[in-house]
Amino acid sequence: MNDLYGTDFALWSERQADALRRRAANEIDWDNVAEEIESLGNRERRELEHRVETVLDHLMRLAASPANDPRRGWRRTVTEQRSAIAKLLRDSPGLRPAVGGIIAAAMPTARQLATEALEEYGETPSVPLDQFAYNEDVVLGRWLPEGEP
């Protein structure tokens, strides 16, 4: 079964699912099944990290950009990502306690992304991006920076 894991993952997974349903313990490729289950959890966490980083990036753009134009798109992105985060946390509630740490870890990259995006549009931030420190309520809630057109 290990050979099949490396050569035809789809067939391997079908056979493993069948063996699990039949409770055929001697047919289970235990090490690879455990690795795949663990990778599913890791993938969920990486998705959450990416979506949180995107929300932070776009909130900073909205708060610091002096321009009126790509703002609607940034707001829409924040809304889409918040919705996706809510669904992800609904389906994997065990990720919820990690949100605060994920936000803290994502802030430096989000600042860099926001800085580069504003530069790309030829904008100078109206406020320094390093002054922003968002929390779970902001990232997961409905808040948008004040003064939105």
ROVEX-259548 format. One record per residue: residue in three letters; x, y, z of N, C-alpha, C, O in turn. Coordinates in nm, 3 decimals, always signed. Layout:
- residuo / nX / nY / nZ / caX / caY / caZ / cX / cY / cZ / oX / oY / oZ
- Ala / X / Y / Z / X / Y / Z / X / Y / Z / X / Y / Z
...
//
This chain:
- residuo / nX / nY / nZ / caX / caY / caZ / cX / cY / cZ / oX / oY / oZ
- Met / +0.083 / -0.120 / +0.000 / +0.000 / +0.000 / +0.000 / +0.087 / +0.126 / +0.000 / +0.047 / +0.228 / -0.057
- Asn / +0.207 / +0.120 / +0.064 / +0.297 / +0.235 / +0.065 / +0.339 / +0.274 / -0.076 / +0.353 / +0.392 / -0.106
- Asp / +0.359 / +0.174 / -0.164 / +0.397 / +0.203 / -0.302 / +0.288 / +0.283 / -0.373 / +0.317 / +0.377 / -0.446
- Leu / +0.164 / +0.244 / -0.351 / +0.051 / +0.313 / -0.412 / +0.042 / +0.457 / -0.362 / +0.005 / +0.546 / -0.439
- Tyr / +0.075 / +0.480 / -0.237 / +0.073 / +0.616 / -0.182 / +0.162 / +0.709 / -0.263 / +0.126 / +0.824 / -0.288
- Gly / +0.277 / +0.661 / -0.303 / +0.371 / +0.744 / -0.378 / +0.346 / +0.749 / -0.527 / +0.401 / +0.836 / -0.595
- Thr / +0.263 / +0.658 / -0.581 / +0.245 / +0.654 / -0.726 / +0.105 / +0.693 / -0.773 / +0.090 / +0.744 / -0.884
- Asp / +0.004 / +0.670 / -0.691 / -0.134 / +0.703 / -0.729 / -0.212 / +0.741 / -0.604 / -0.284 / +0.660 / -0.546
- Phe / -0.196 / +0.866 / -0.564 / -0.255 / +0.913 / -0.439 / -0.406 / +0.898 / -0.438 / -0.464 / +0.861 / -0.336
- Ala / -0.472 / +0.927 / -0.550 / -0.618 / +0.918 / -0.554 / -0.664 / +0.775 / -0.529 / -0.756 / +0.752 / -0.450
- Leu / -0.601 / +0.679 / -0.595 / -0.639 / +0.540 / -0.574 / -0.605 / +0.496 / -0.431 / -0.684 / +0.426 / -0.368
- Trp / -0.489 / +0.537 / -0.381 / -0.452 / +0.506 / -0.243 / -0.558 / +0.557 / -0.146 / -0.600 / +0.484 / -0.056
- Ser / -0.601 / +0.682 / -0.164 / -0.697 / +0.740 / -0.071 / -0.832 / +0.668 / -0.080 / -0.897 / +0.648 / +0.023
- Glu / -0.875 / +0.631 / -0.199 / -1.000 / +0.556 / -0.213 / -0.991 / +0.423 / -0.138 / -1.084 / +0.385 / -0.066
- Arg / -0.881 / +0.353 / -0.156 / -0.865 / +0.223 / -0.090 / -0.856 / +0.238 / +0.062 / -0.908 / +0.155 / +0.137
- Gln / -0.789 / +0.344 / +0.106 / -0.778 / +0.365 / +0.250 / -0.914 / +0.398 / +0.310 / -0.947 / +0.349 / +0.418
- Ala / -0.992 / +0.481 / +0.242 / -1.126 / +0.515 / +0.290 / -1.212 / +0.390 / +0.297 / -1.286 / +0.370 / +0.393
- Asp / -1.203 / +0.305 / +0.195 / -1.280 / +0.181 / +0.195 / -1.238 / +0.091 / +0.310 / -1.323 / +0.034 / +0.379
- Ala / -1.107 / +0.078 / +0.332 / -1.057 / -0.007 / +0.441 / -1.101 / +0.048 / +0.576 / -1.136 / -0.028 / +0.666
- Leu / -1.100 / +0.179 / +0.591 / -1.146 / +0.239 / +0.717 / -1.295 / +0.212 / +0.740 / -1.335 / +0.178 / +0.851
- Arg / -1.374 / +0.228 / +0.636 / -1.518 / +0.204 / +0.649 / -1.547 / +0.058 / +0.685 / -1.639 / +0.028 / +0.761
- Arg / -1.467 / -0.030 / +0.631 / -1.485 / -0.173 / +0.660 / -1.415 / -0.214 / +0.789 / -1.425 / -0.328 / +0.834
- Arg / -1.344 / -0.118 / +0.849 / -1.266 / -0.144 / +0.971 / -1.166 / -0.257 / +0.951 / -1.144 / -0.341 / +1.038
- Ala / -1.104 / -0.256 / +0.832 / -1.004 / -0.356 / +0.797 / -0.866 / -0.304 / +0.838 / -0.789 / -0.255 / +0.756
- Ala / -0.837 / -0.315 / +0.966 / -0.716 / -0.257 / +1.023 / -0.588 / -0.305 / +0.956 / -0.492 / -0.229 / +0.944
- Asn / -0.586 / -0.429 / +0.911 / -0.465 / -0.481 / +0.849 / -0.440 / -0.424 / +0.710 / -0.331 / -0.442 / +0.655
- Glu / -0.537 / -0.355 / +0.652 / -0.520 / -0.293 / +0.520 / -0.489 / -0.144 / +0.528 / -0.468 / -0.079 / +0.426
- Ile / -0.485 / -0.090 / +0.647 / -0.463 / +0.054 / +0.664 / -0.314 / +0.085 / +0.661 / -0.234 / +0.019 / +0.727
- Asp / -0.280 / +0.185 / +0.584 / -0.143 / +0.238 / +0.576 / -0.133 / +0.345 / +0.685 / -0.138 / +0.465 / +0.657
- Trp / -0.120 / +0.302 / +0.810 / -0.136 / +0.387 / +0.927 / -0.049 / +0.512 / +0.925 / -0.098 / +0.621 / +0.953
- Asp / +0.078 / +0.499 / +0.894 / +0.167 / +0.615 / +0.898 / +0.125 / +0.722 / +0.798 / +0.121 / +0.841 / +0.831
- Asn / +0.094 / +0.680 / +0.676 / +0.055 / +0.779 / +0.574 / -0.084 / +0.835 / +0.599 / -0.109 / +0.952 / +0.570
- Val / -0.175 / +0.753 / +0.652 / -0.308 / +0.805 / +0.686 / -0.294 / +0.912 / +0.795 / -0.357 / +1.017 / +0.787
- Ala / -0.213 / +0.883 / +0.896 / -0.192 / +0.982 / +1.004 / -0.131 / +1.110 / +0.948 / -0.170 / +1.220 / +0.987
- Glu / -0.034 / +1.096 / +0.858 / +0.030 / +1.214 / +0.798 / -0.071 / +1.297 / +0.718 / -0.070 / +1.420 / +0.726
- Glu / -0.156 / +1.231 / +0.643 / -0.255 / +1.302 / +0.563 / -0.358 / +1.373 / +0.650 / -0.398 / +1.486 / +0.620
- Ile / -0.402 / +1.309 / +0.756 / -0.497 / +1.374 / +0.847 / -0.433 / +1.495 / +0.911 / -0.496 / +1.600 / +0.922
- Glu / -0.309 / +1.482 / +0.954 / -0.238 / +1.596 / +1.014 / -0.223 / +1.709 / +0.913 / -0.237 / +1.826 / +0.949
- Ser / -0.194 / +1.676 / +0.788 / -0.176 / +1.781 / +0.687 / -0.306 / +1.855 / +0.660 / -0.304 / +1.973 / +0.624
- Leu / -0.420 / +1.787 / +0.675 / -0.550 / +1.855 / +0.659 / -0.566 / +1.966 / +0.762 / -0.609 / +2.077 / +0.730
- Gly / -0.532 / +1.935 / +0.886 / -0.539 / +2.036 / +0.992 / -0.443 / +2.151 / +0.966 / -0.478 / +2.268 / +0.988
- Asn / -0.324 / +2.120 / +0.921 / -0.225 / +2.224 / +0.890 / -0.274 / +2.312 / +0.775 / -0.252 / +2.433 / +0.776
- Arg / -0.338 / +2.252 / +0.678 / -0.389 / +2.328 / +0.564 / -0.498 / +2.426 / +0.610 / -0.503 / +2.540 / +0.563
- Glu / -0.584 / +2.381 / +0.700 / -0.688 / +2.469 / +0.754 / -0.624 / +2.590 / +0.825 / -0.669 / +2.703 / +0.808
- Arg / -0.522 / +2.565 / +0.904 / -0.454 / +2.673 / +0.976 / -0.387 / +2.769 / +0.878 / -0.396 / +2.891 / +0.896
- Arg / -0.320 / +2.717 / +0.776 / -0.256 / +2.805 / +0.676 / -0.359 / +2.890 / +0.603 / -0.334 / +3.007 / +0.573
- Glu / -0.475 / +2.831 / +0.573 / -0.581 / +2.908 / +0.509 / -0.627 / +3.022 / +0.600 / -0.645 / +3.135 / +0.554
- Leu / -0.646 / +2.993 / +0.727 / -0.685 / +3.096 / +0.823 / -0.578 / +3.205 / +0.829 / -0.611 / +3.323 / +0.828
- Glu / -0.452 / +3.166 / +0.836 / -0.343 / +3.264 / +0.842 / -0.344 / +3.355 / +0.720 / -0.330 / +3.477 / +0.733
- His / -0.362 / +3.297 / +0.602 / -0.365 / +3.376 / +0.479 / -0.482 / +3.474 / +0.478 / -0.466 / +3.590 / +0.441
- Arg / -0.598 / +3.427 / +0.517 / -0.717 / +3.513 / +0.514 / -0.707 / +3.625 / +0.617 / -0.747 / +3.738 / +0.590
- Val / -0.654 / +3.596 / +0.735 / -0.633 / +3.700 / +0.837 / -0.533 / +3.803 / +0.785 / -0.556 / +3.924 / +0.800
- Glu / -0.426 / +3.758 / +0.727 / -0.326 / +3.850 / +0.672 / -0.386 / +3.942 / +0.566 / -0.354 / +4.060 / +0.561
- Thr / -0.473 / +3.887 / +0.483 / -0.539 / +3.967 / +0.379 / -0.630 / +4.072 / +0.441 / -0.631 / +4.187 / +0.396
- Val / -0.706 / +4.034 / +0.543 / -0.793 / +4.131 / +0.611 / -0.708 / +4.244 / +0.669 / -0.740 / +4.361 / +0.651
- Leu / -0.601 / +4.209 / +0.738 / -0.514 / +4.311 / +0.799 / -0.456 / +4.404 / +0.694 / -0.459 / +4.526 / +0.710
- Asp / -0.405 / +4.348 / +0.587 / -0.347 / +4.425 / +0.477 / -0.449 / +4.527 / +0.424 / -0.417 / +4.645 / +0.409
- His / -0.570 / +4.480 / +0.397 / -0.670 / +4.569 / +0.338 / -0.726 / +4.669 / +0.438 / -0.761 / +4.781 / +0.399
- Leu / -0.736 / +4.633 / +0.565 / -0.776 / +4.732 / +0.666 / -0.673 / +4.844 / +0.675 / -0.709 / +4.961 / +0.686
- Met / -0.546 / +4.808 / +0.670 / -0.441 / +4.910 / +0.674 / -0.445 / +4.999 / +0.551 / -0.428 / +5.121 / +0.560
- Arg / -0.468 / +4.939 / +0.436 / -0.481 / +5.020 / +0.314 / -0.595 / +5.120 / +0.329 / -0.580 / +5.238 / +0.297
- Leu / -0.708 / +5.072 / +0.377 / -0.824 / +5.160 / +0.394 / -0.797 / +5.272 / +0.494 / -0.841 / +5.385 / +0.474
- Ala / -0.725 / +5.241 / +0.600 / -0.698 / +5.339 / +0.704 / -0.591 / +5.440 / +0.662 / -0.594 / +5.554 / +0.707
- Ala / -0.498 / +5.400 / +0.578 / -0.383 / +5.485 / +0.549 / -0.383 / +5.546 / +0.410 / -0.304 / +5.637 / +0.383
- Ser / -0.467 / +5.499 / +0.322 / -0.466 / +5.550 / +0.185 / -0.538 / +5.683 / +0.175 / -0.652 / +5.696 / +0.221
- Pro / -0.474 / +5.783 / +0.116 / -0.542 / +5.911 / +0.096 / -0.631 / +5.910 / -0.028 / -0.707 / +6.005 / -0.051
- Ala / -0.624 / +5.806 / -0.108 / -0.698 / +5.801 / -0.235 / -0.841 / +5.753 / -0.215 / -0.873 / +5.688 / -0.116
- Asn / -0.926 / +5.787 / -0.309 / -1.063 / +5.740 / -0.307 / -1.081 / +5.614 / -0.390 / -1.174 / +5.537 / -0.368
- Asp / -0.992 / +5.594 / -0.486 / -1.017 / +5.485 / -0.577 / -0.981 / +5.348 / -0.532 / -1.091 / +5.307 / -0.493
- Pro / -0.911 / +5.269 / -0.516 / -0.949 / +5.126 / -0.509 / -1.020 / +5.086 / -0.380 / -1.025 / +4.967 / -0.348
- Arg / -1.072 / +5.181 / -0.307 / -1.129 / +5.155 / -0.174 / -1.245 / +5.055 / -0.176 / -1.254 / +4.969 / -0.088
- Arg / -1.334 / +5.066 / -0.275 / -1.447 / +4.973 / -0.279 / -1.399 / +4.829 / -0.291 / -1.454 / +4.738 / -0.228
- Gly / -1.298 / +4.809 / -0.373 / -1.242 / +4.675 / -0.388 / -1.178 / +4.626 / -0.260 / -1.189 / +4.508 / -0.226
- Trp / -1.111 / +4.715 / -0.188 / -1.049 / +4.676 / -0.060 / -1.156 / +4.639 / +0.042 / -1.143 / +4.542 / +0.116
- Arg / -1.263 / +4.719 / +0.046 / -1.374 / +4.688 / +0.138 / -1.437 / +4.553 / +0.104 / -1.465 / +4.472 / +0.192
- Arg / -1.458 / +4.530 / -0.025 / -1.516 / +4.403 / -0.069 / -1.425 / +4.286 / -0.031 / -1.473 / +4.181 / +0.013
- Thr / -1.294 / +4.304 / -0.048 / -1.200 / +4.198 / -0.010 / -1.209 / +4.169 / +0.139 / -1.208 / +4.053 / +0.179
- Val / -1.216 / +4.273 / +0.222 / -1.229 / +4.254 / +0.367 / -1.356 / +4.175 / +0.397 / -1.354 / +4.081 / +0.477
- Thr / -1.466 / +4.213 / +0.335 / -1.593 / +4.144 / +0.358 / -1.585 / +3.997 / +0.315 / -1.630 / +3.909 / +0.388
- Glu / -1.529 / +3.971 / +0.198 / -1.517 / +3.834 / +0.148 / -1.431 / +3.749 / +0.241 / -1.466 / +3.636 / +0.274
- Gln / -1.317 / +3.806 / +0.283 / -1.226 / +3.730 / +0.367 / -1.286 / +3.705 / +0.506 / -1.270 / +3.597 / +0.561
- Arg / -1.354 / +3.804 / +0.561 / -1.420 / +3.784 / +0.690 / -1.525 / +3.674 / +0.681 / -1.537 / +3.592 / +0.772
- Ser / -1.599 / +3.672 / +0.574 / -1.700 / +3.568 / +0.554 / -1.633 / +3.431 / +0.545 / -1.680 / +3.335 / +0.607
- Ala / -1.526 / +3.421 / +0.471 / -1.454 / +3.294 / +0.458 / -1.394 / +3.251 / +0.592 / -1.393 / +3.132 / +0.624
- Ile / -1.343 / +3.346 / +0.669 / -1.289 / +3.314 / +0.802 / -1.399 / +3.261 / +0.892 / -1.379 / +3.164 / +0.964
- Ala / -1.516 / +3.325 / +0.888 / -1.628 / +3.280 / +0.971 / -1.666 / +3.136 / +0.936 / -1.691 / +3.055 / +1.025
- Lys / -1.671 / +3.104 / +0.808 / -1.703 / +2.967 / +0.766 / -1.596 / +2.869 / +0.810 / -1.626 / +2.759 / +0.856
- Leu / -1.471 / +2.909 / +0.796 / -1.360 / +2.823 / +0.836 / -1.365 / +2.795 / +0.986 / -1.345 / +2.681 / +1.029
- Leu / -1.390 / +2.899 / +1.066 / -1.399 / +2.880 / +1.211 / -1.524 / +2.803 / +1.251 / -1.524 / +2.733 / +1.352
- Arg / -1.631 / +2.814 / +1.173 / -1.751 / +2.735 / +1.200 / -1.722 / +2.586 / +1.176 / -1.764 / +2.501 / +1.254
- Asp / -1.649 / +2.558 / +1.067 / -1.619 / +2.419 / +1.033 / -1.506 / +2.360 / +1.116 / -1.499 / +2.239 / +1.136
- Ser / -1.417 / +2.446 / +1.164 / -1.302 / +2.402 / +1.244 / -1.290 / +2.490 / +1.368 / -1.195 / +2.568 / +1.378
- Pro / -1.383 / +2.478 / +1.463 / -1.382 / +2.567 / +1.580 / -1.257 / +2.554 / +1.666 / -1.227 / +2.643 / +1.746
- Gly / -1.184 / +2.445 / +1.651 / -1.060 / +2.430 / +1.726 / -0.955 / +2.531 / +1.688 / -0.857 / +2.549 / +1.760
- Leu / -0.973 / +2.598 / +1.574 / -0.879 / +2.702 / +1.531 / -0.904 / +2.836 / +1.602 / -0.816 / +2.921 / +1.605
- Arg / -1.021 / +2.853 / +1.658 / -1.060 / +2.981 / +1.718 / -0.959 / +3.032 / +1.821 / -0.924 / +3.150 / +1.817
- Pro / -0.910 / +2.949 / +1.913 / -0.814 / +2.999 / +2.012 / -0.682 / +3.049 / +1.951 / -0.608 / +3.123 / +2.016
- Ala / -0.653 / +3.010 / +1.829 / -0.528 / +3.051 / +1.765 / -0.538 / +3.187 / +1.696 / -0.435 / +3.242 / +1.655
- Val / -0.657 / +3.241 / +1.681 / -0.677 / +3.363 / +1.602 / -0.592 / +3.480 / +1.653 / -0.529 / +3.548 / +1.572
- Gly / -0.589 / +3.504 / +1.783 / -0.511 / +3.615 / +1.837 / -0.364 / +3.604 / +1.802 / -0.302 / +3.703 / +1.761
- Gly / -0.307 / +3.486 / +1.817 / -0.167 / +3.465 / +1.782 / -0.141 / +3.478 / +1.633 / -0.037 / +3.529 / +1.591
- Ile / -0.237 / +3.431 / +1.554 / -0.224 / +3.443 / +1.408 / -0.224 / +3.590 / +1.367 / -0.146 / +3.631 / +1.281
- Ile / -0.311 / +3.669 / +1.429 / -0.315 / +3.812 / +1.398 / -0.182 / +3.877 / +1.432 / -0.125 / +3.950 / +1.351
- Ala / -0.131 / +3.849 / +1.551 / -0.003 / +3.908 / +1.593 / +0.110 / +3.868 / +1.498 / +0.193 / +3.951 / +1.462
- Ala / +0.112 / +3.743 / +1.459 / +0.218 / +3.695 / +1.369 / +0.204 / +3.752 / +1.229 / +0.304 / +3.771 / +1.160
- Ala / +0.082 / +3.780 / +1.186 / +0.058 / +3.829 / +1.050 / +0.079 / +3.979 / +1.034 / +0.096 / +4.026 / +0.922
- Met / +0.079 / +4.054 / +1.143 / +0.088 / +4.200 / +1.133 / +0.210 / +4.250 / +1.055 / +0.192 / +4.335 / +0.968
- Pro / +0.331 / +4.202 / +1.081 / +0.445 / +4.255 / +1.005 / +0.433 / +4.232 / +0.854 / +0.463 / +4.322 / +0.775
- Thr / +0.390 / +4.114 / +0.815 / +0.376 / +4.088 / +0.672 / +0.263 / +4.171 / +0.613 / +0.276 / +4.223 / +0.502
- Ala / +0.153 / +4.183 / +0.685 / +0.041 / +4.264 / +0.637 / +0.083 / +4.410 / +0.620 / +0.044 / +4.475 / +0.523
- Arg / +0.163 / +4.462 / +0.713 / +0.213 / +4.600 / +0.700 / +0.297 / +4.615 / +0.574 / +0.285 / +4.712 / +0.500
- Gln / +0.383 / +4.516 / +0.551 / +0.469 / +4.521 / +0.432 / +0.385 / +4.515 / +0.305 / +0.411 / +4.589 / +0.210
- Leu / +0.286 / +4.428 / +0.302 / +0.199 / +4.417 / +0.185 / +0.122 / +4.546 / +0.162 / +0.109 / +4.591 / +0.048
- Ala / +0.070 / +4.606 / +0.268 / -0.004 / +4.732 / +0.254 / +0.088 / +4.843 / +0.206 / +0.050 / +4.923 / +0.120
- Thr / +0.209 / +4.848 / +0.260 / +0.307 / +4.948 / +0.217 / +0.335 / +4.934 / +0.068 / +0.333 / +5.032 / -0.006
- Glu / +0.362 / +4.813 / +0.025 / +0.393 / +4.789 / -0.116 / +0.274 / +4.820 / -0.206 / +0.291 / +4.873 / -0.316
- Ala / +0.153 / +4.787 / -0.161 / +0.034 / +4.816 / -0.241 / +0.015 / +4.966 / -0.258 / -0.015 / +5.013 / -0.367
- Leu / +0.032 / +5.040 / -0.149 / +0.017 / +5.186 / -0.159 / +0.124 / +5.245 / -0.249 / +0.096 / +5.334 / -0.329
- Glu / +0.246 / +5.197 / -0.237 / +0.355 / +5.244 / -0.324 / +0.323 / +5.214 / -0.470 / +0.351 / +5.295 / -0.559
- Glu / +0.264 / +5.098 / -0.494 / +0.228 / +5.058 / -0.629 / +0.132 / +5.159 / -0.692 / +0.136 / +5.183 / -0.812
- Tyr / +0.045 / +5.217 / -0.609 / -0.050 / +5.318 / -0.657 / +0.008 / +5.460 / -0.648 / -0.062 / +5.557 / -0.674
- Gly / +0.137 / +5.471 / -0.611 / +0.201 / +5.601 / -0.599 / +0.152 / +5.681 / -0.480 / +0.156 / +5.804 / -0.482
- Glu / +0.107 / +5.613 / -0.377 / +0.052 / +5.680 / -0.259 / +0.151 / +5.679 / -0.143 / +0.228 / +5.585 / -0.126
- Thr / +0.146 / +5.785 / -0.067 / +0.218 / +5.791 / +0.060 / +0.112 / +5.775 / +0.169 / +0.013 / +5.848 / +0.170
- Pro / +0.132 / +5.680 / +0.260 / +0.031 / +5.660 / +0.365 / +0.004 / +5.790 / +0.442 / +0.097 / +5.864 / +0.473
- Ser / -0.122 / +5.815 / +0.472 / -0.160 / +5.935 / +0.546 / -0.126 / +5.923 / +0.694 / -0.119 / +6.023 / +0.765
- Val / -0.105 / +5.802 / +0.740 / -0.062 / +5.774 / +0.878 / +0.039 / +5.658 / +0.871 / +0.031 / +5.574 / +0.781
- Pro / +0.133 / +5.654 / +0.965 / +0.229 / +5.543 / +0.963 / +0.160 / +5.408 / +0.988 / +0.079 / +5.394 / +1.080
- Leu / +0.194 / +5.311 / +0.904 / +0.130 / +5.180 / +0.917 / +0.170 / +5.106 / +1.044 / +0.099 / +5.017 / +1.090
- Asp / +0.284 / +5.143 / +1.101 / +0.326 / +5.073 / +1.223 / +0.244 / +5.114 / +1.346 / +0.264 / +5.058 / +1.454
- Gln / +0.154 / +5.210 / +1.331 / +0.068 / +5.248 / +1.444 / -0.053 / +5.157 / +1.457 / -0.123 / +5.161 / +1.558
- Phe / -0.079 / +5.074 / +1.356 / -0.197 / +4.988 / +1.359 / -0.168 / +4.859 / +1.435 / -0.066 / +4.793 / +1.413
- Ala / -0.258 / +4.825 / +1.524 / -0.252 / +4.700 / +1.600 / -0.394 / +4.649 / +1.613 / -0.465 / +4.686 / +1.707
- Tyr / -0.435 / +4.565 / +1.522 / -0.571 / +4.516 / +1.521 / -0.586 / +4.391 / +1.607 / -0.491 / +4.315 / +1.625
- Asn / -0.708 / +4.371 / +1.660 / -0.735 / +4.255 / +1.744 / -0.843 / +4.167 / +1.679 / -0.889 / +4.196 / +1.568
- Glu / -0.882 / +4.060 / +1.749 / -0.981 / +3.967 / +1.696 / -1.113 / +4.034 / +1.663 / -1.174 / +4.007 / +1.559
- Asp / -1.159 / +4.123 / +1.751 / -1.288 / +4.189 / +1.728 / -1.286 / +4.267 / +1.597 / -1.386 / +4.268 / +1.524
- Val / -1.176 / +4.331 / +1.568 / -1.165 / +4.409 / +1.445 / -1.155 / +4.317 / +1.324 / -1.226 / +4.335 / +1.225
- Val / -1.067 / +4.220 / +1.331 / -1.043 / +4.132 / +1.216 / -1.166 / +4.050 / +1.183 / -1.199 / +4.033 / +1.065
- Leu / -1.235 / +3.998 / +1.285 / -1.349 / +3.910 / +1.261 / -1.482 / +3.984 / +1.253 / -1.581 / +3.927 / +1.207
- Gly / -1.485 / +4.108 / +1.298 / -1.610 / +4.183 / +1.305 / -1.644 / +4.258 / +1.179 / -1.599 / +4.223 / +1.070
- Arg / -1.723 / +4.363 / +1.196 / -1.770 / +4.441 / +1.081 / -1.700 / +4.576 / +1.068 / -1.724 / +4.650 / +0.973
- Trp / -1.613 / +4.609 / +1.163 / -1.549 / +4.739 / +1.168 / -1.467 / +4.765 / +1.040 / -1.399 / +4.678 / +0.987
- Leu / -1.477 / +4.889 / +0.995 / -1.392 / +4.942 / +0.888 / -1.340 / +5.076 / +0.937 / -1.405 / +5.142 / +1.018
- Pro / -1.223 / +5.117 / +0.888 / -1.169 / +5.246 / +0.932 / -1.268 / +5.360 / +0.910 / -1.342 / +5.361 / +0.812
- Glu / -1.269 / +5.455 / +1.003 / -1.359 / +5.570 / +0.994 / -1.328 / +5.654 / +0.872 / -1.219 / +5.647 / +0.814
- Gly / -1.424 / +5.734 / +0.834 / -1.404 / +5.825 / +0.723 / -1.414 / +5.757 / +0.588 / -1.369 / +5.812 / +0.487
- Glu / -1.473 / +5.639 / +0.584 / -1.488 / +5.569 / +0.458 / -1.582 / +5.646 / +0.367 / -1.692 / +5.682 / +0.408
- Pro / -1.540 / +5.672 / +0.244 / -1.631 / +5.740 / +0.151 / -1.747 / +5.651 / +0.111 / -1.833 / +5.693 / +0.033
//
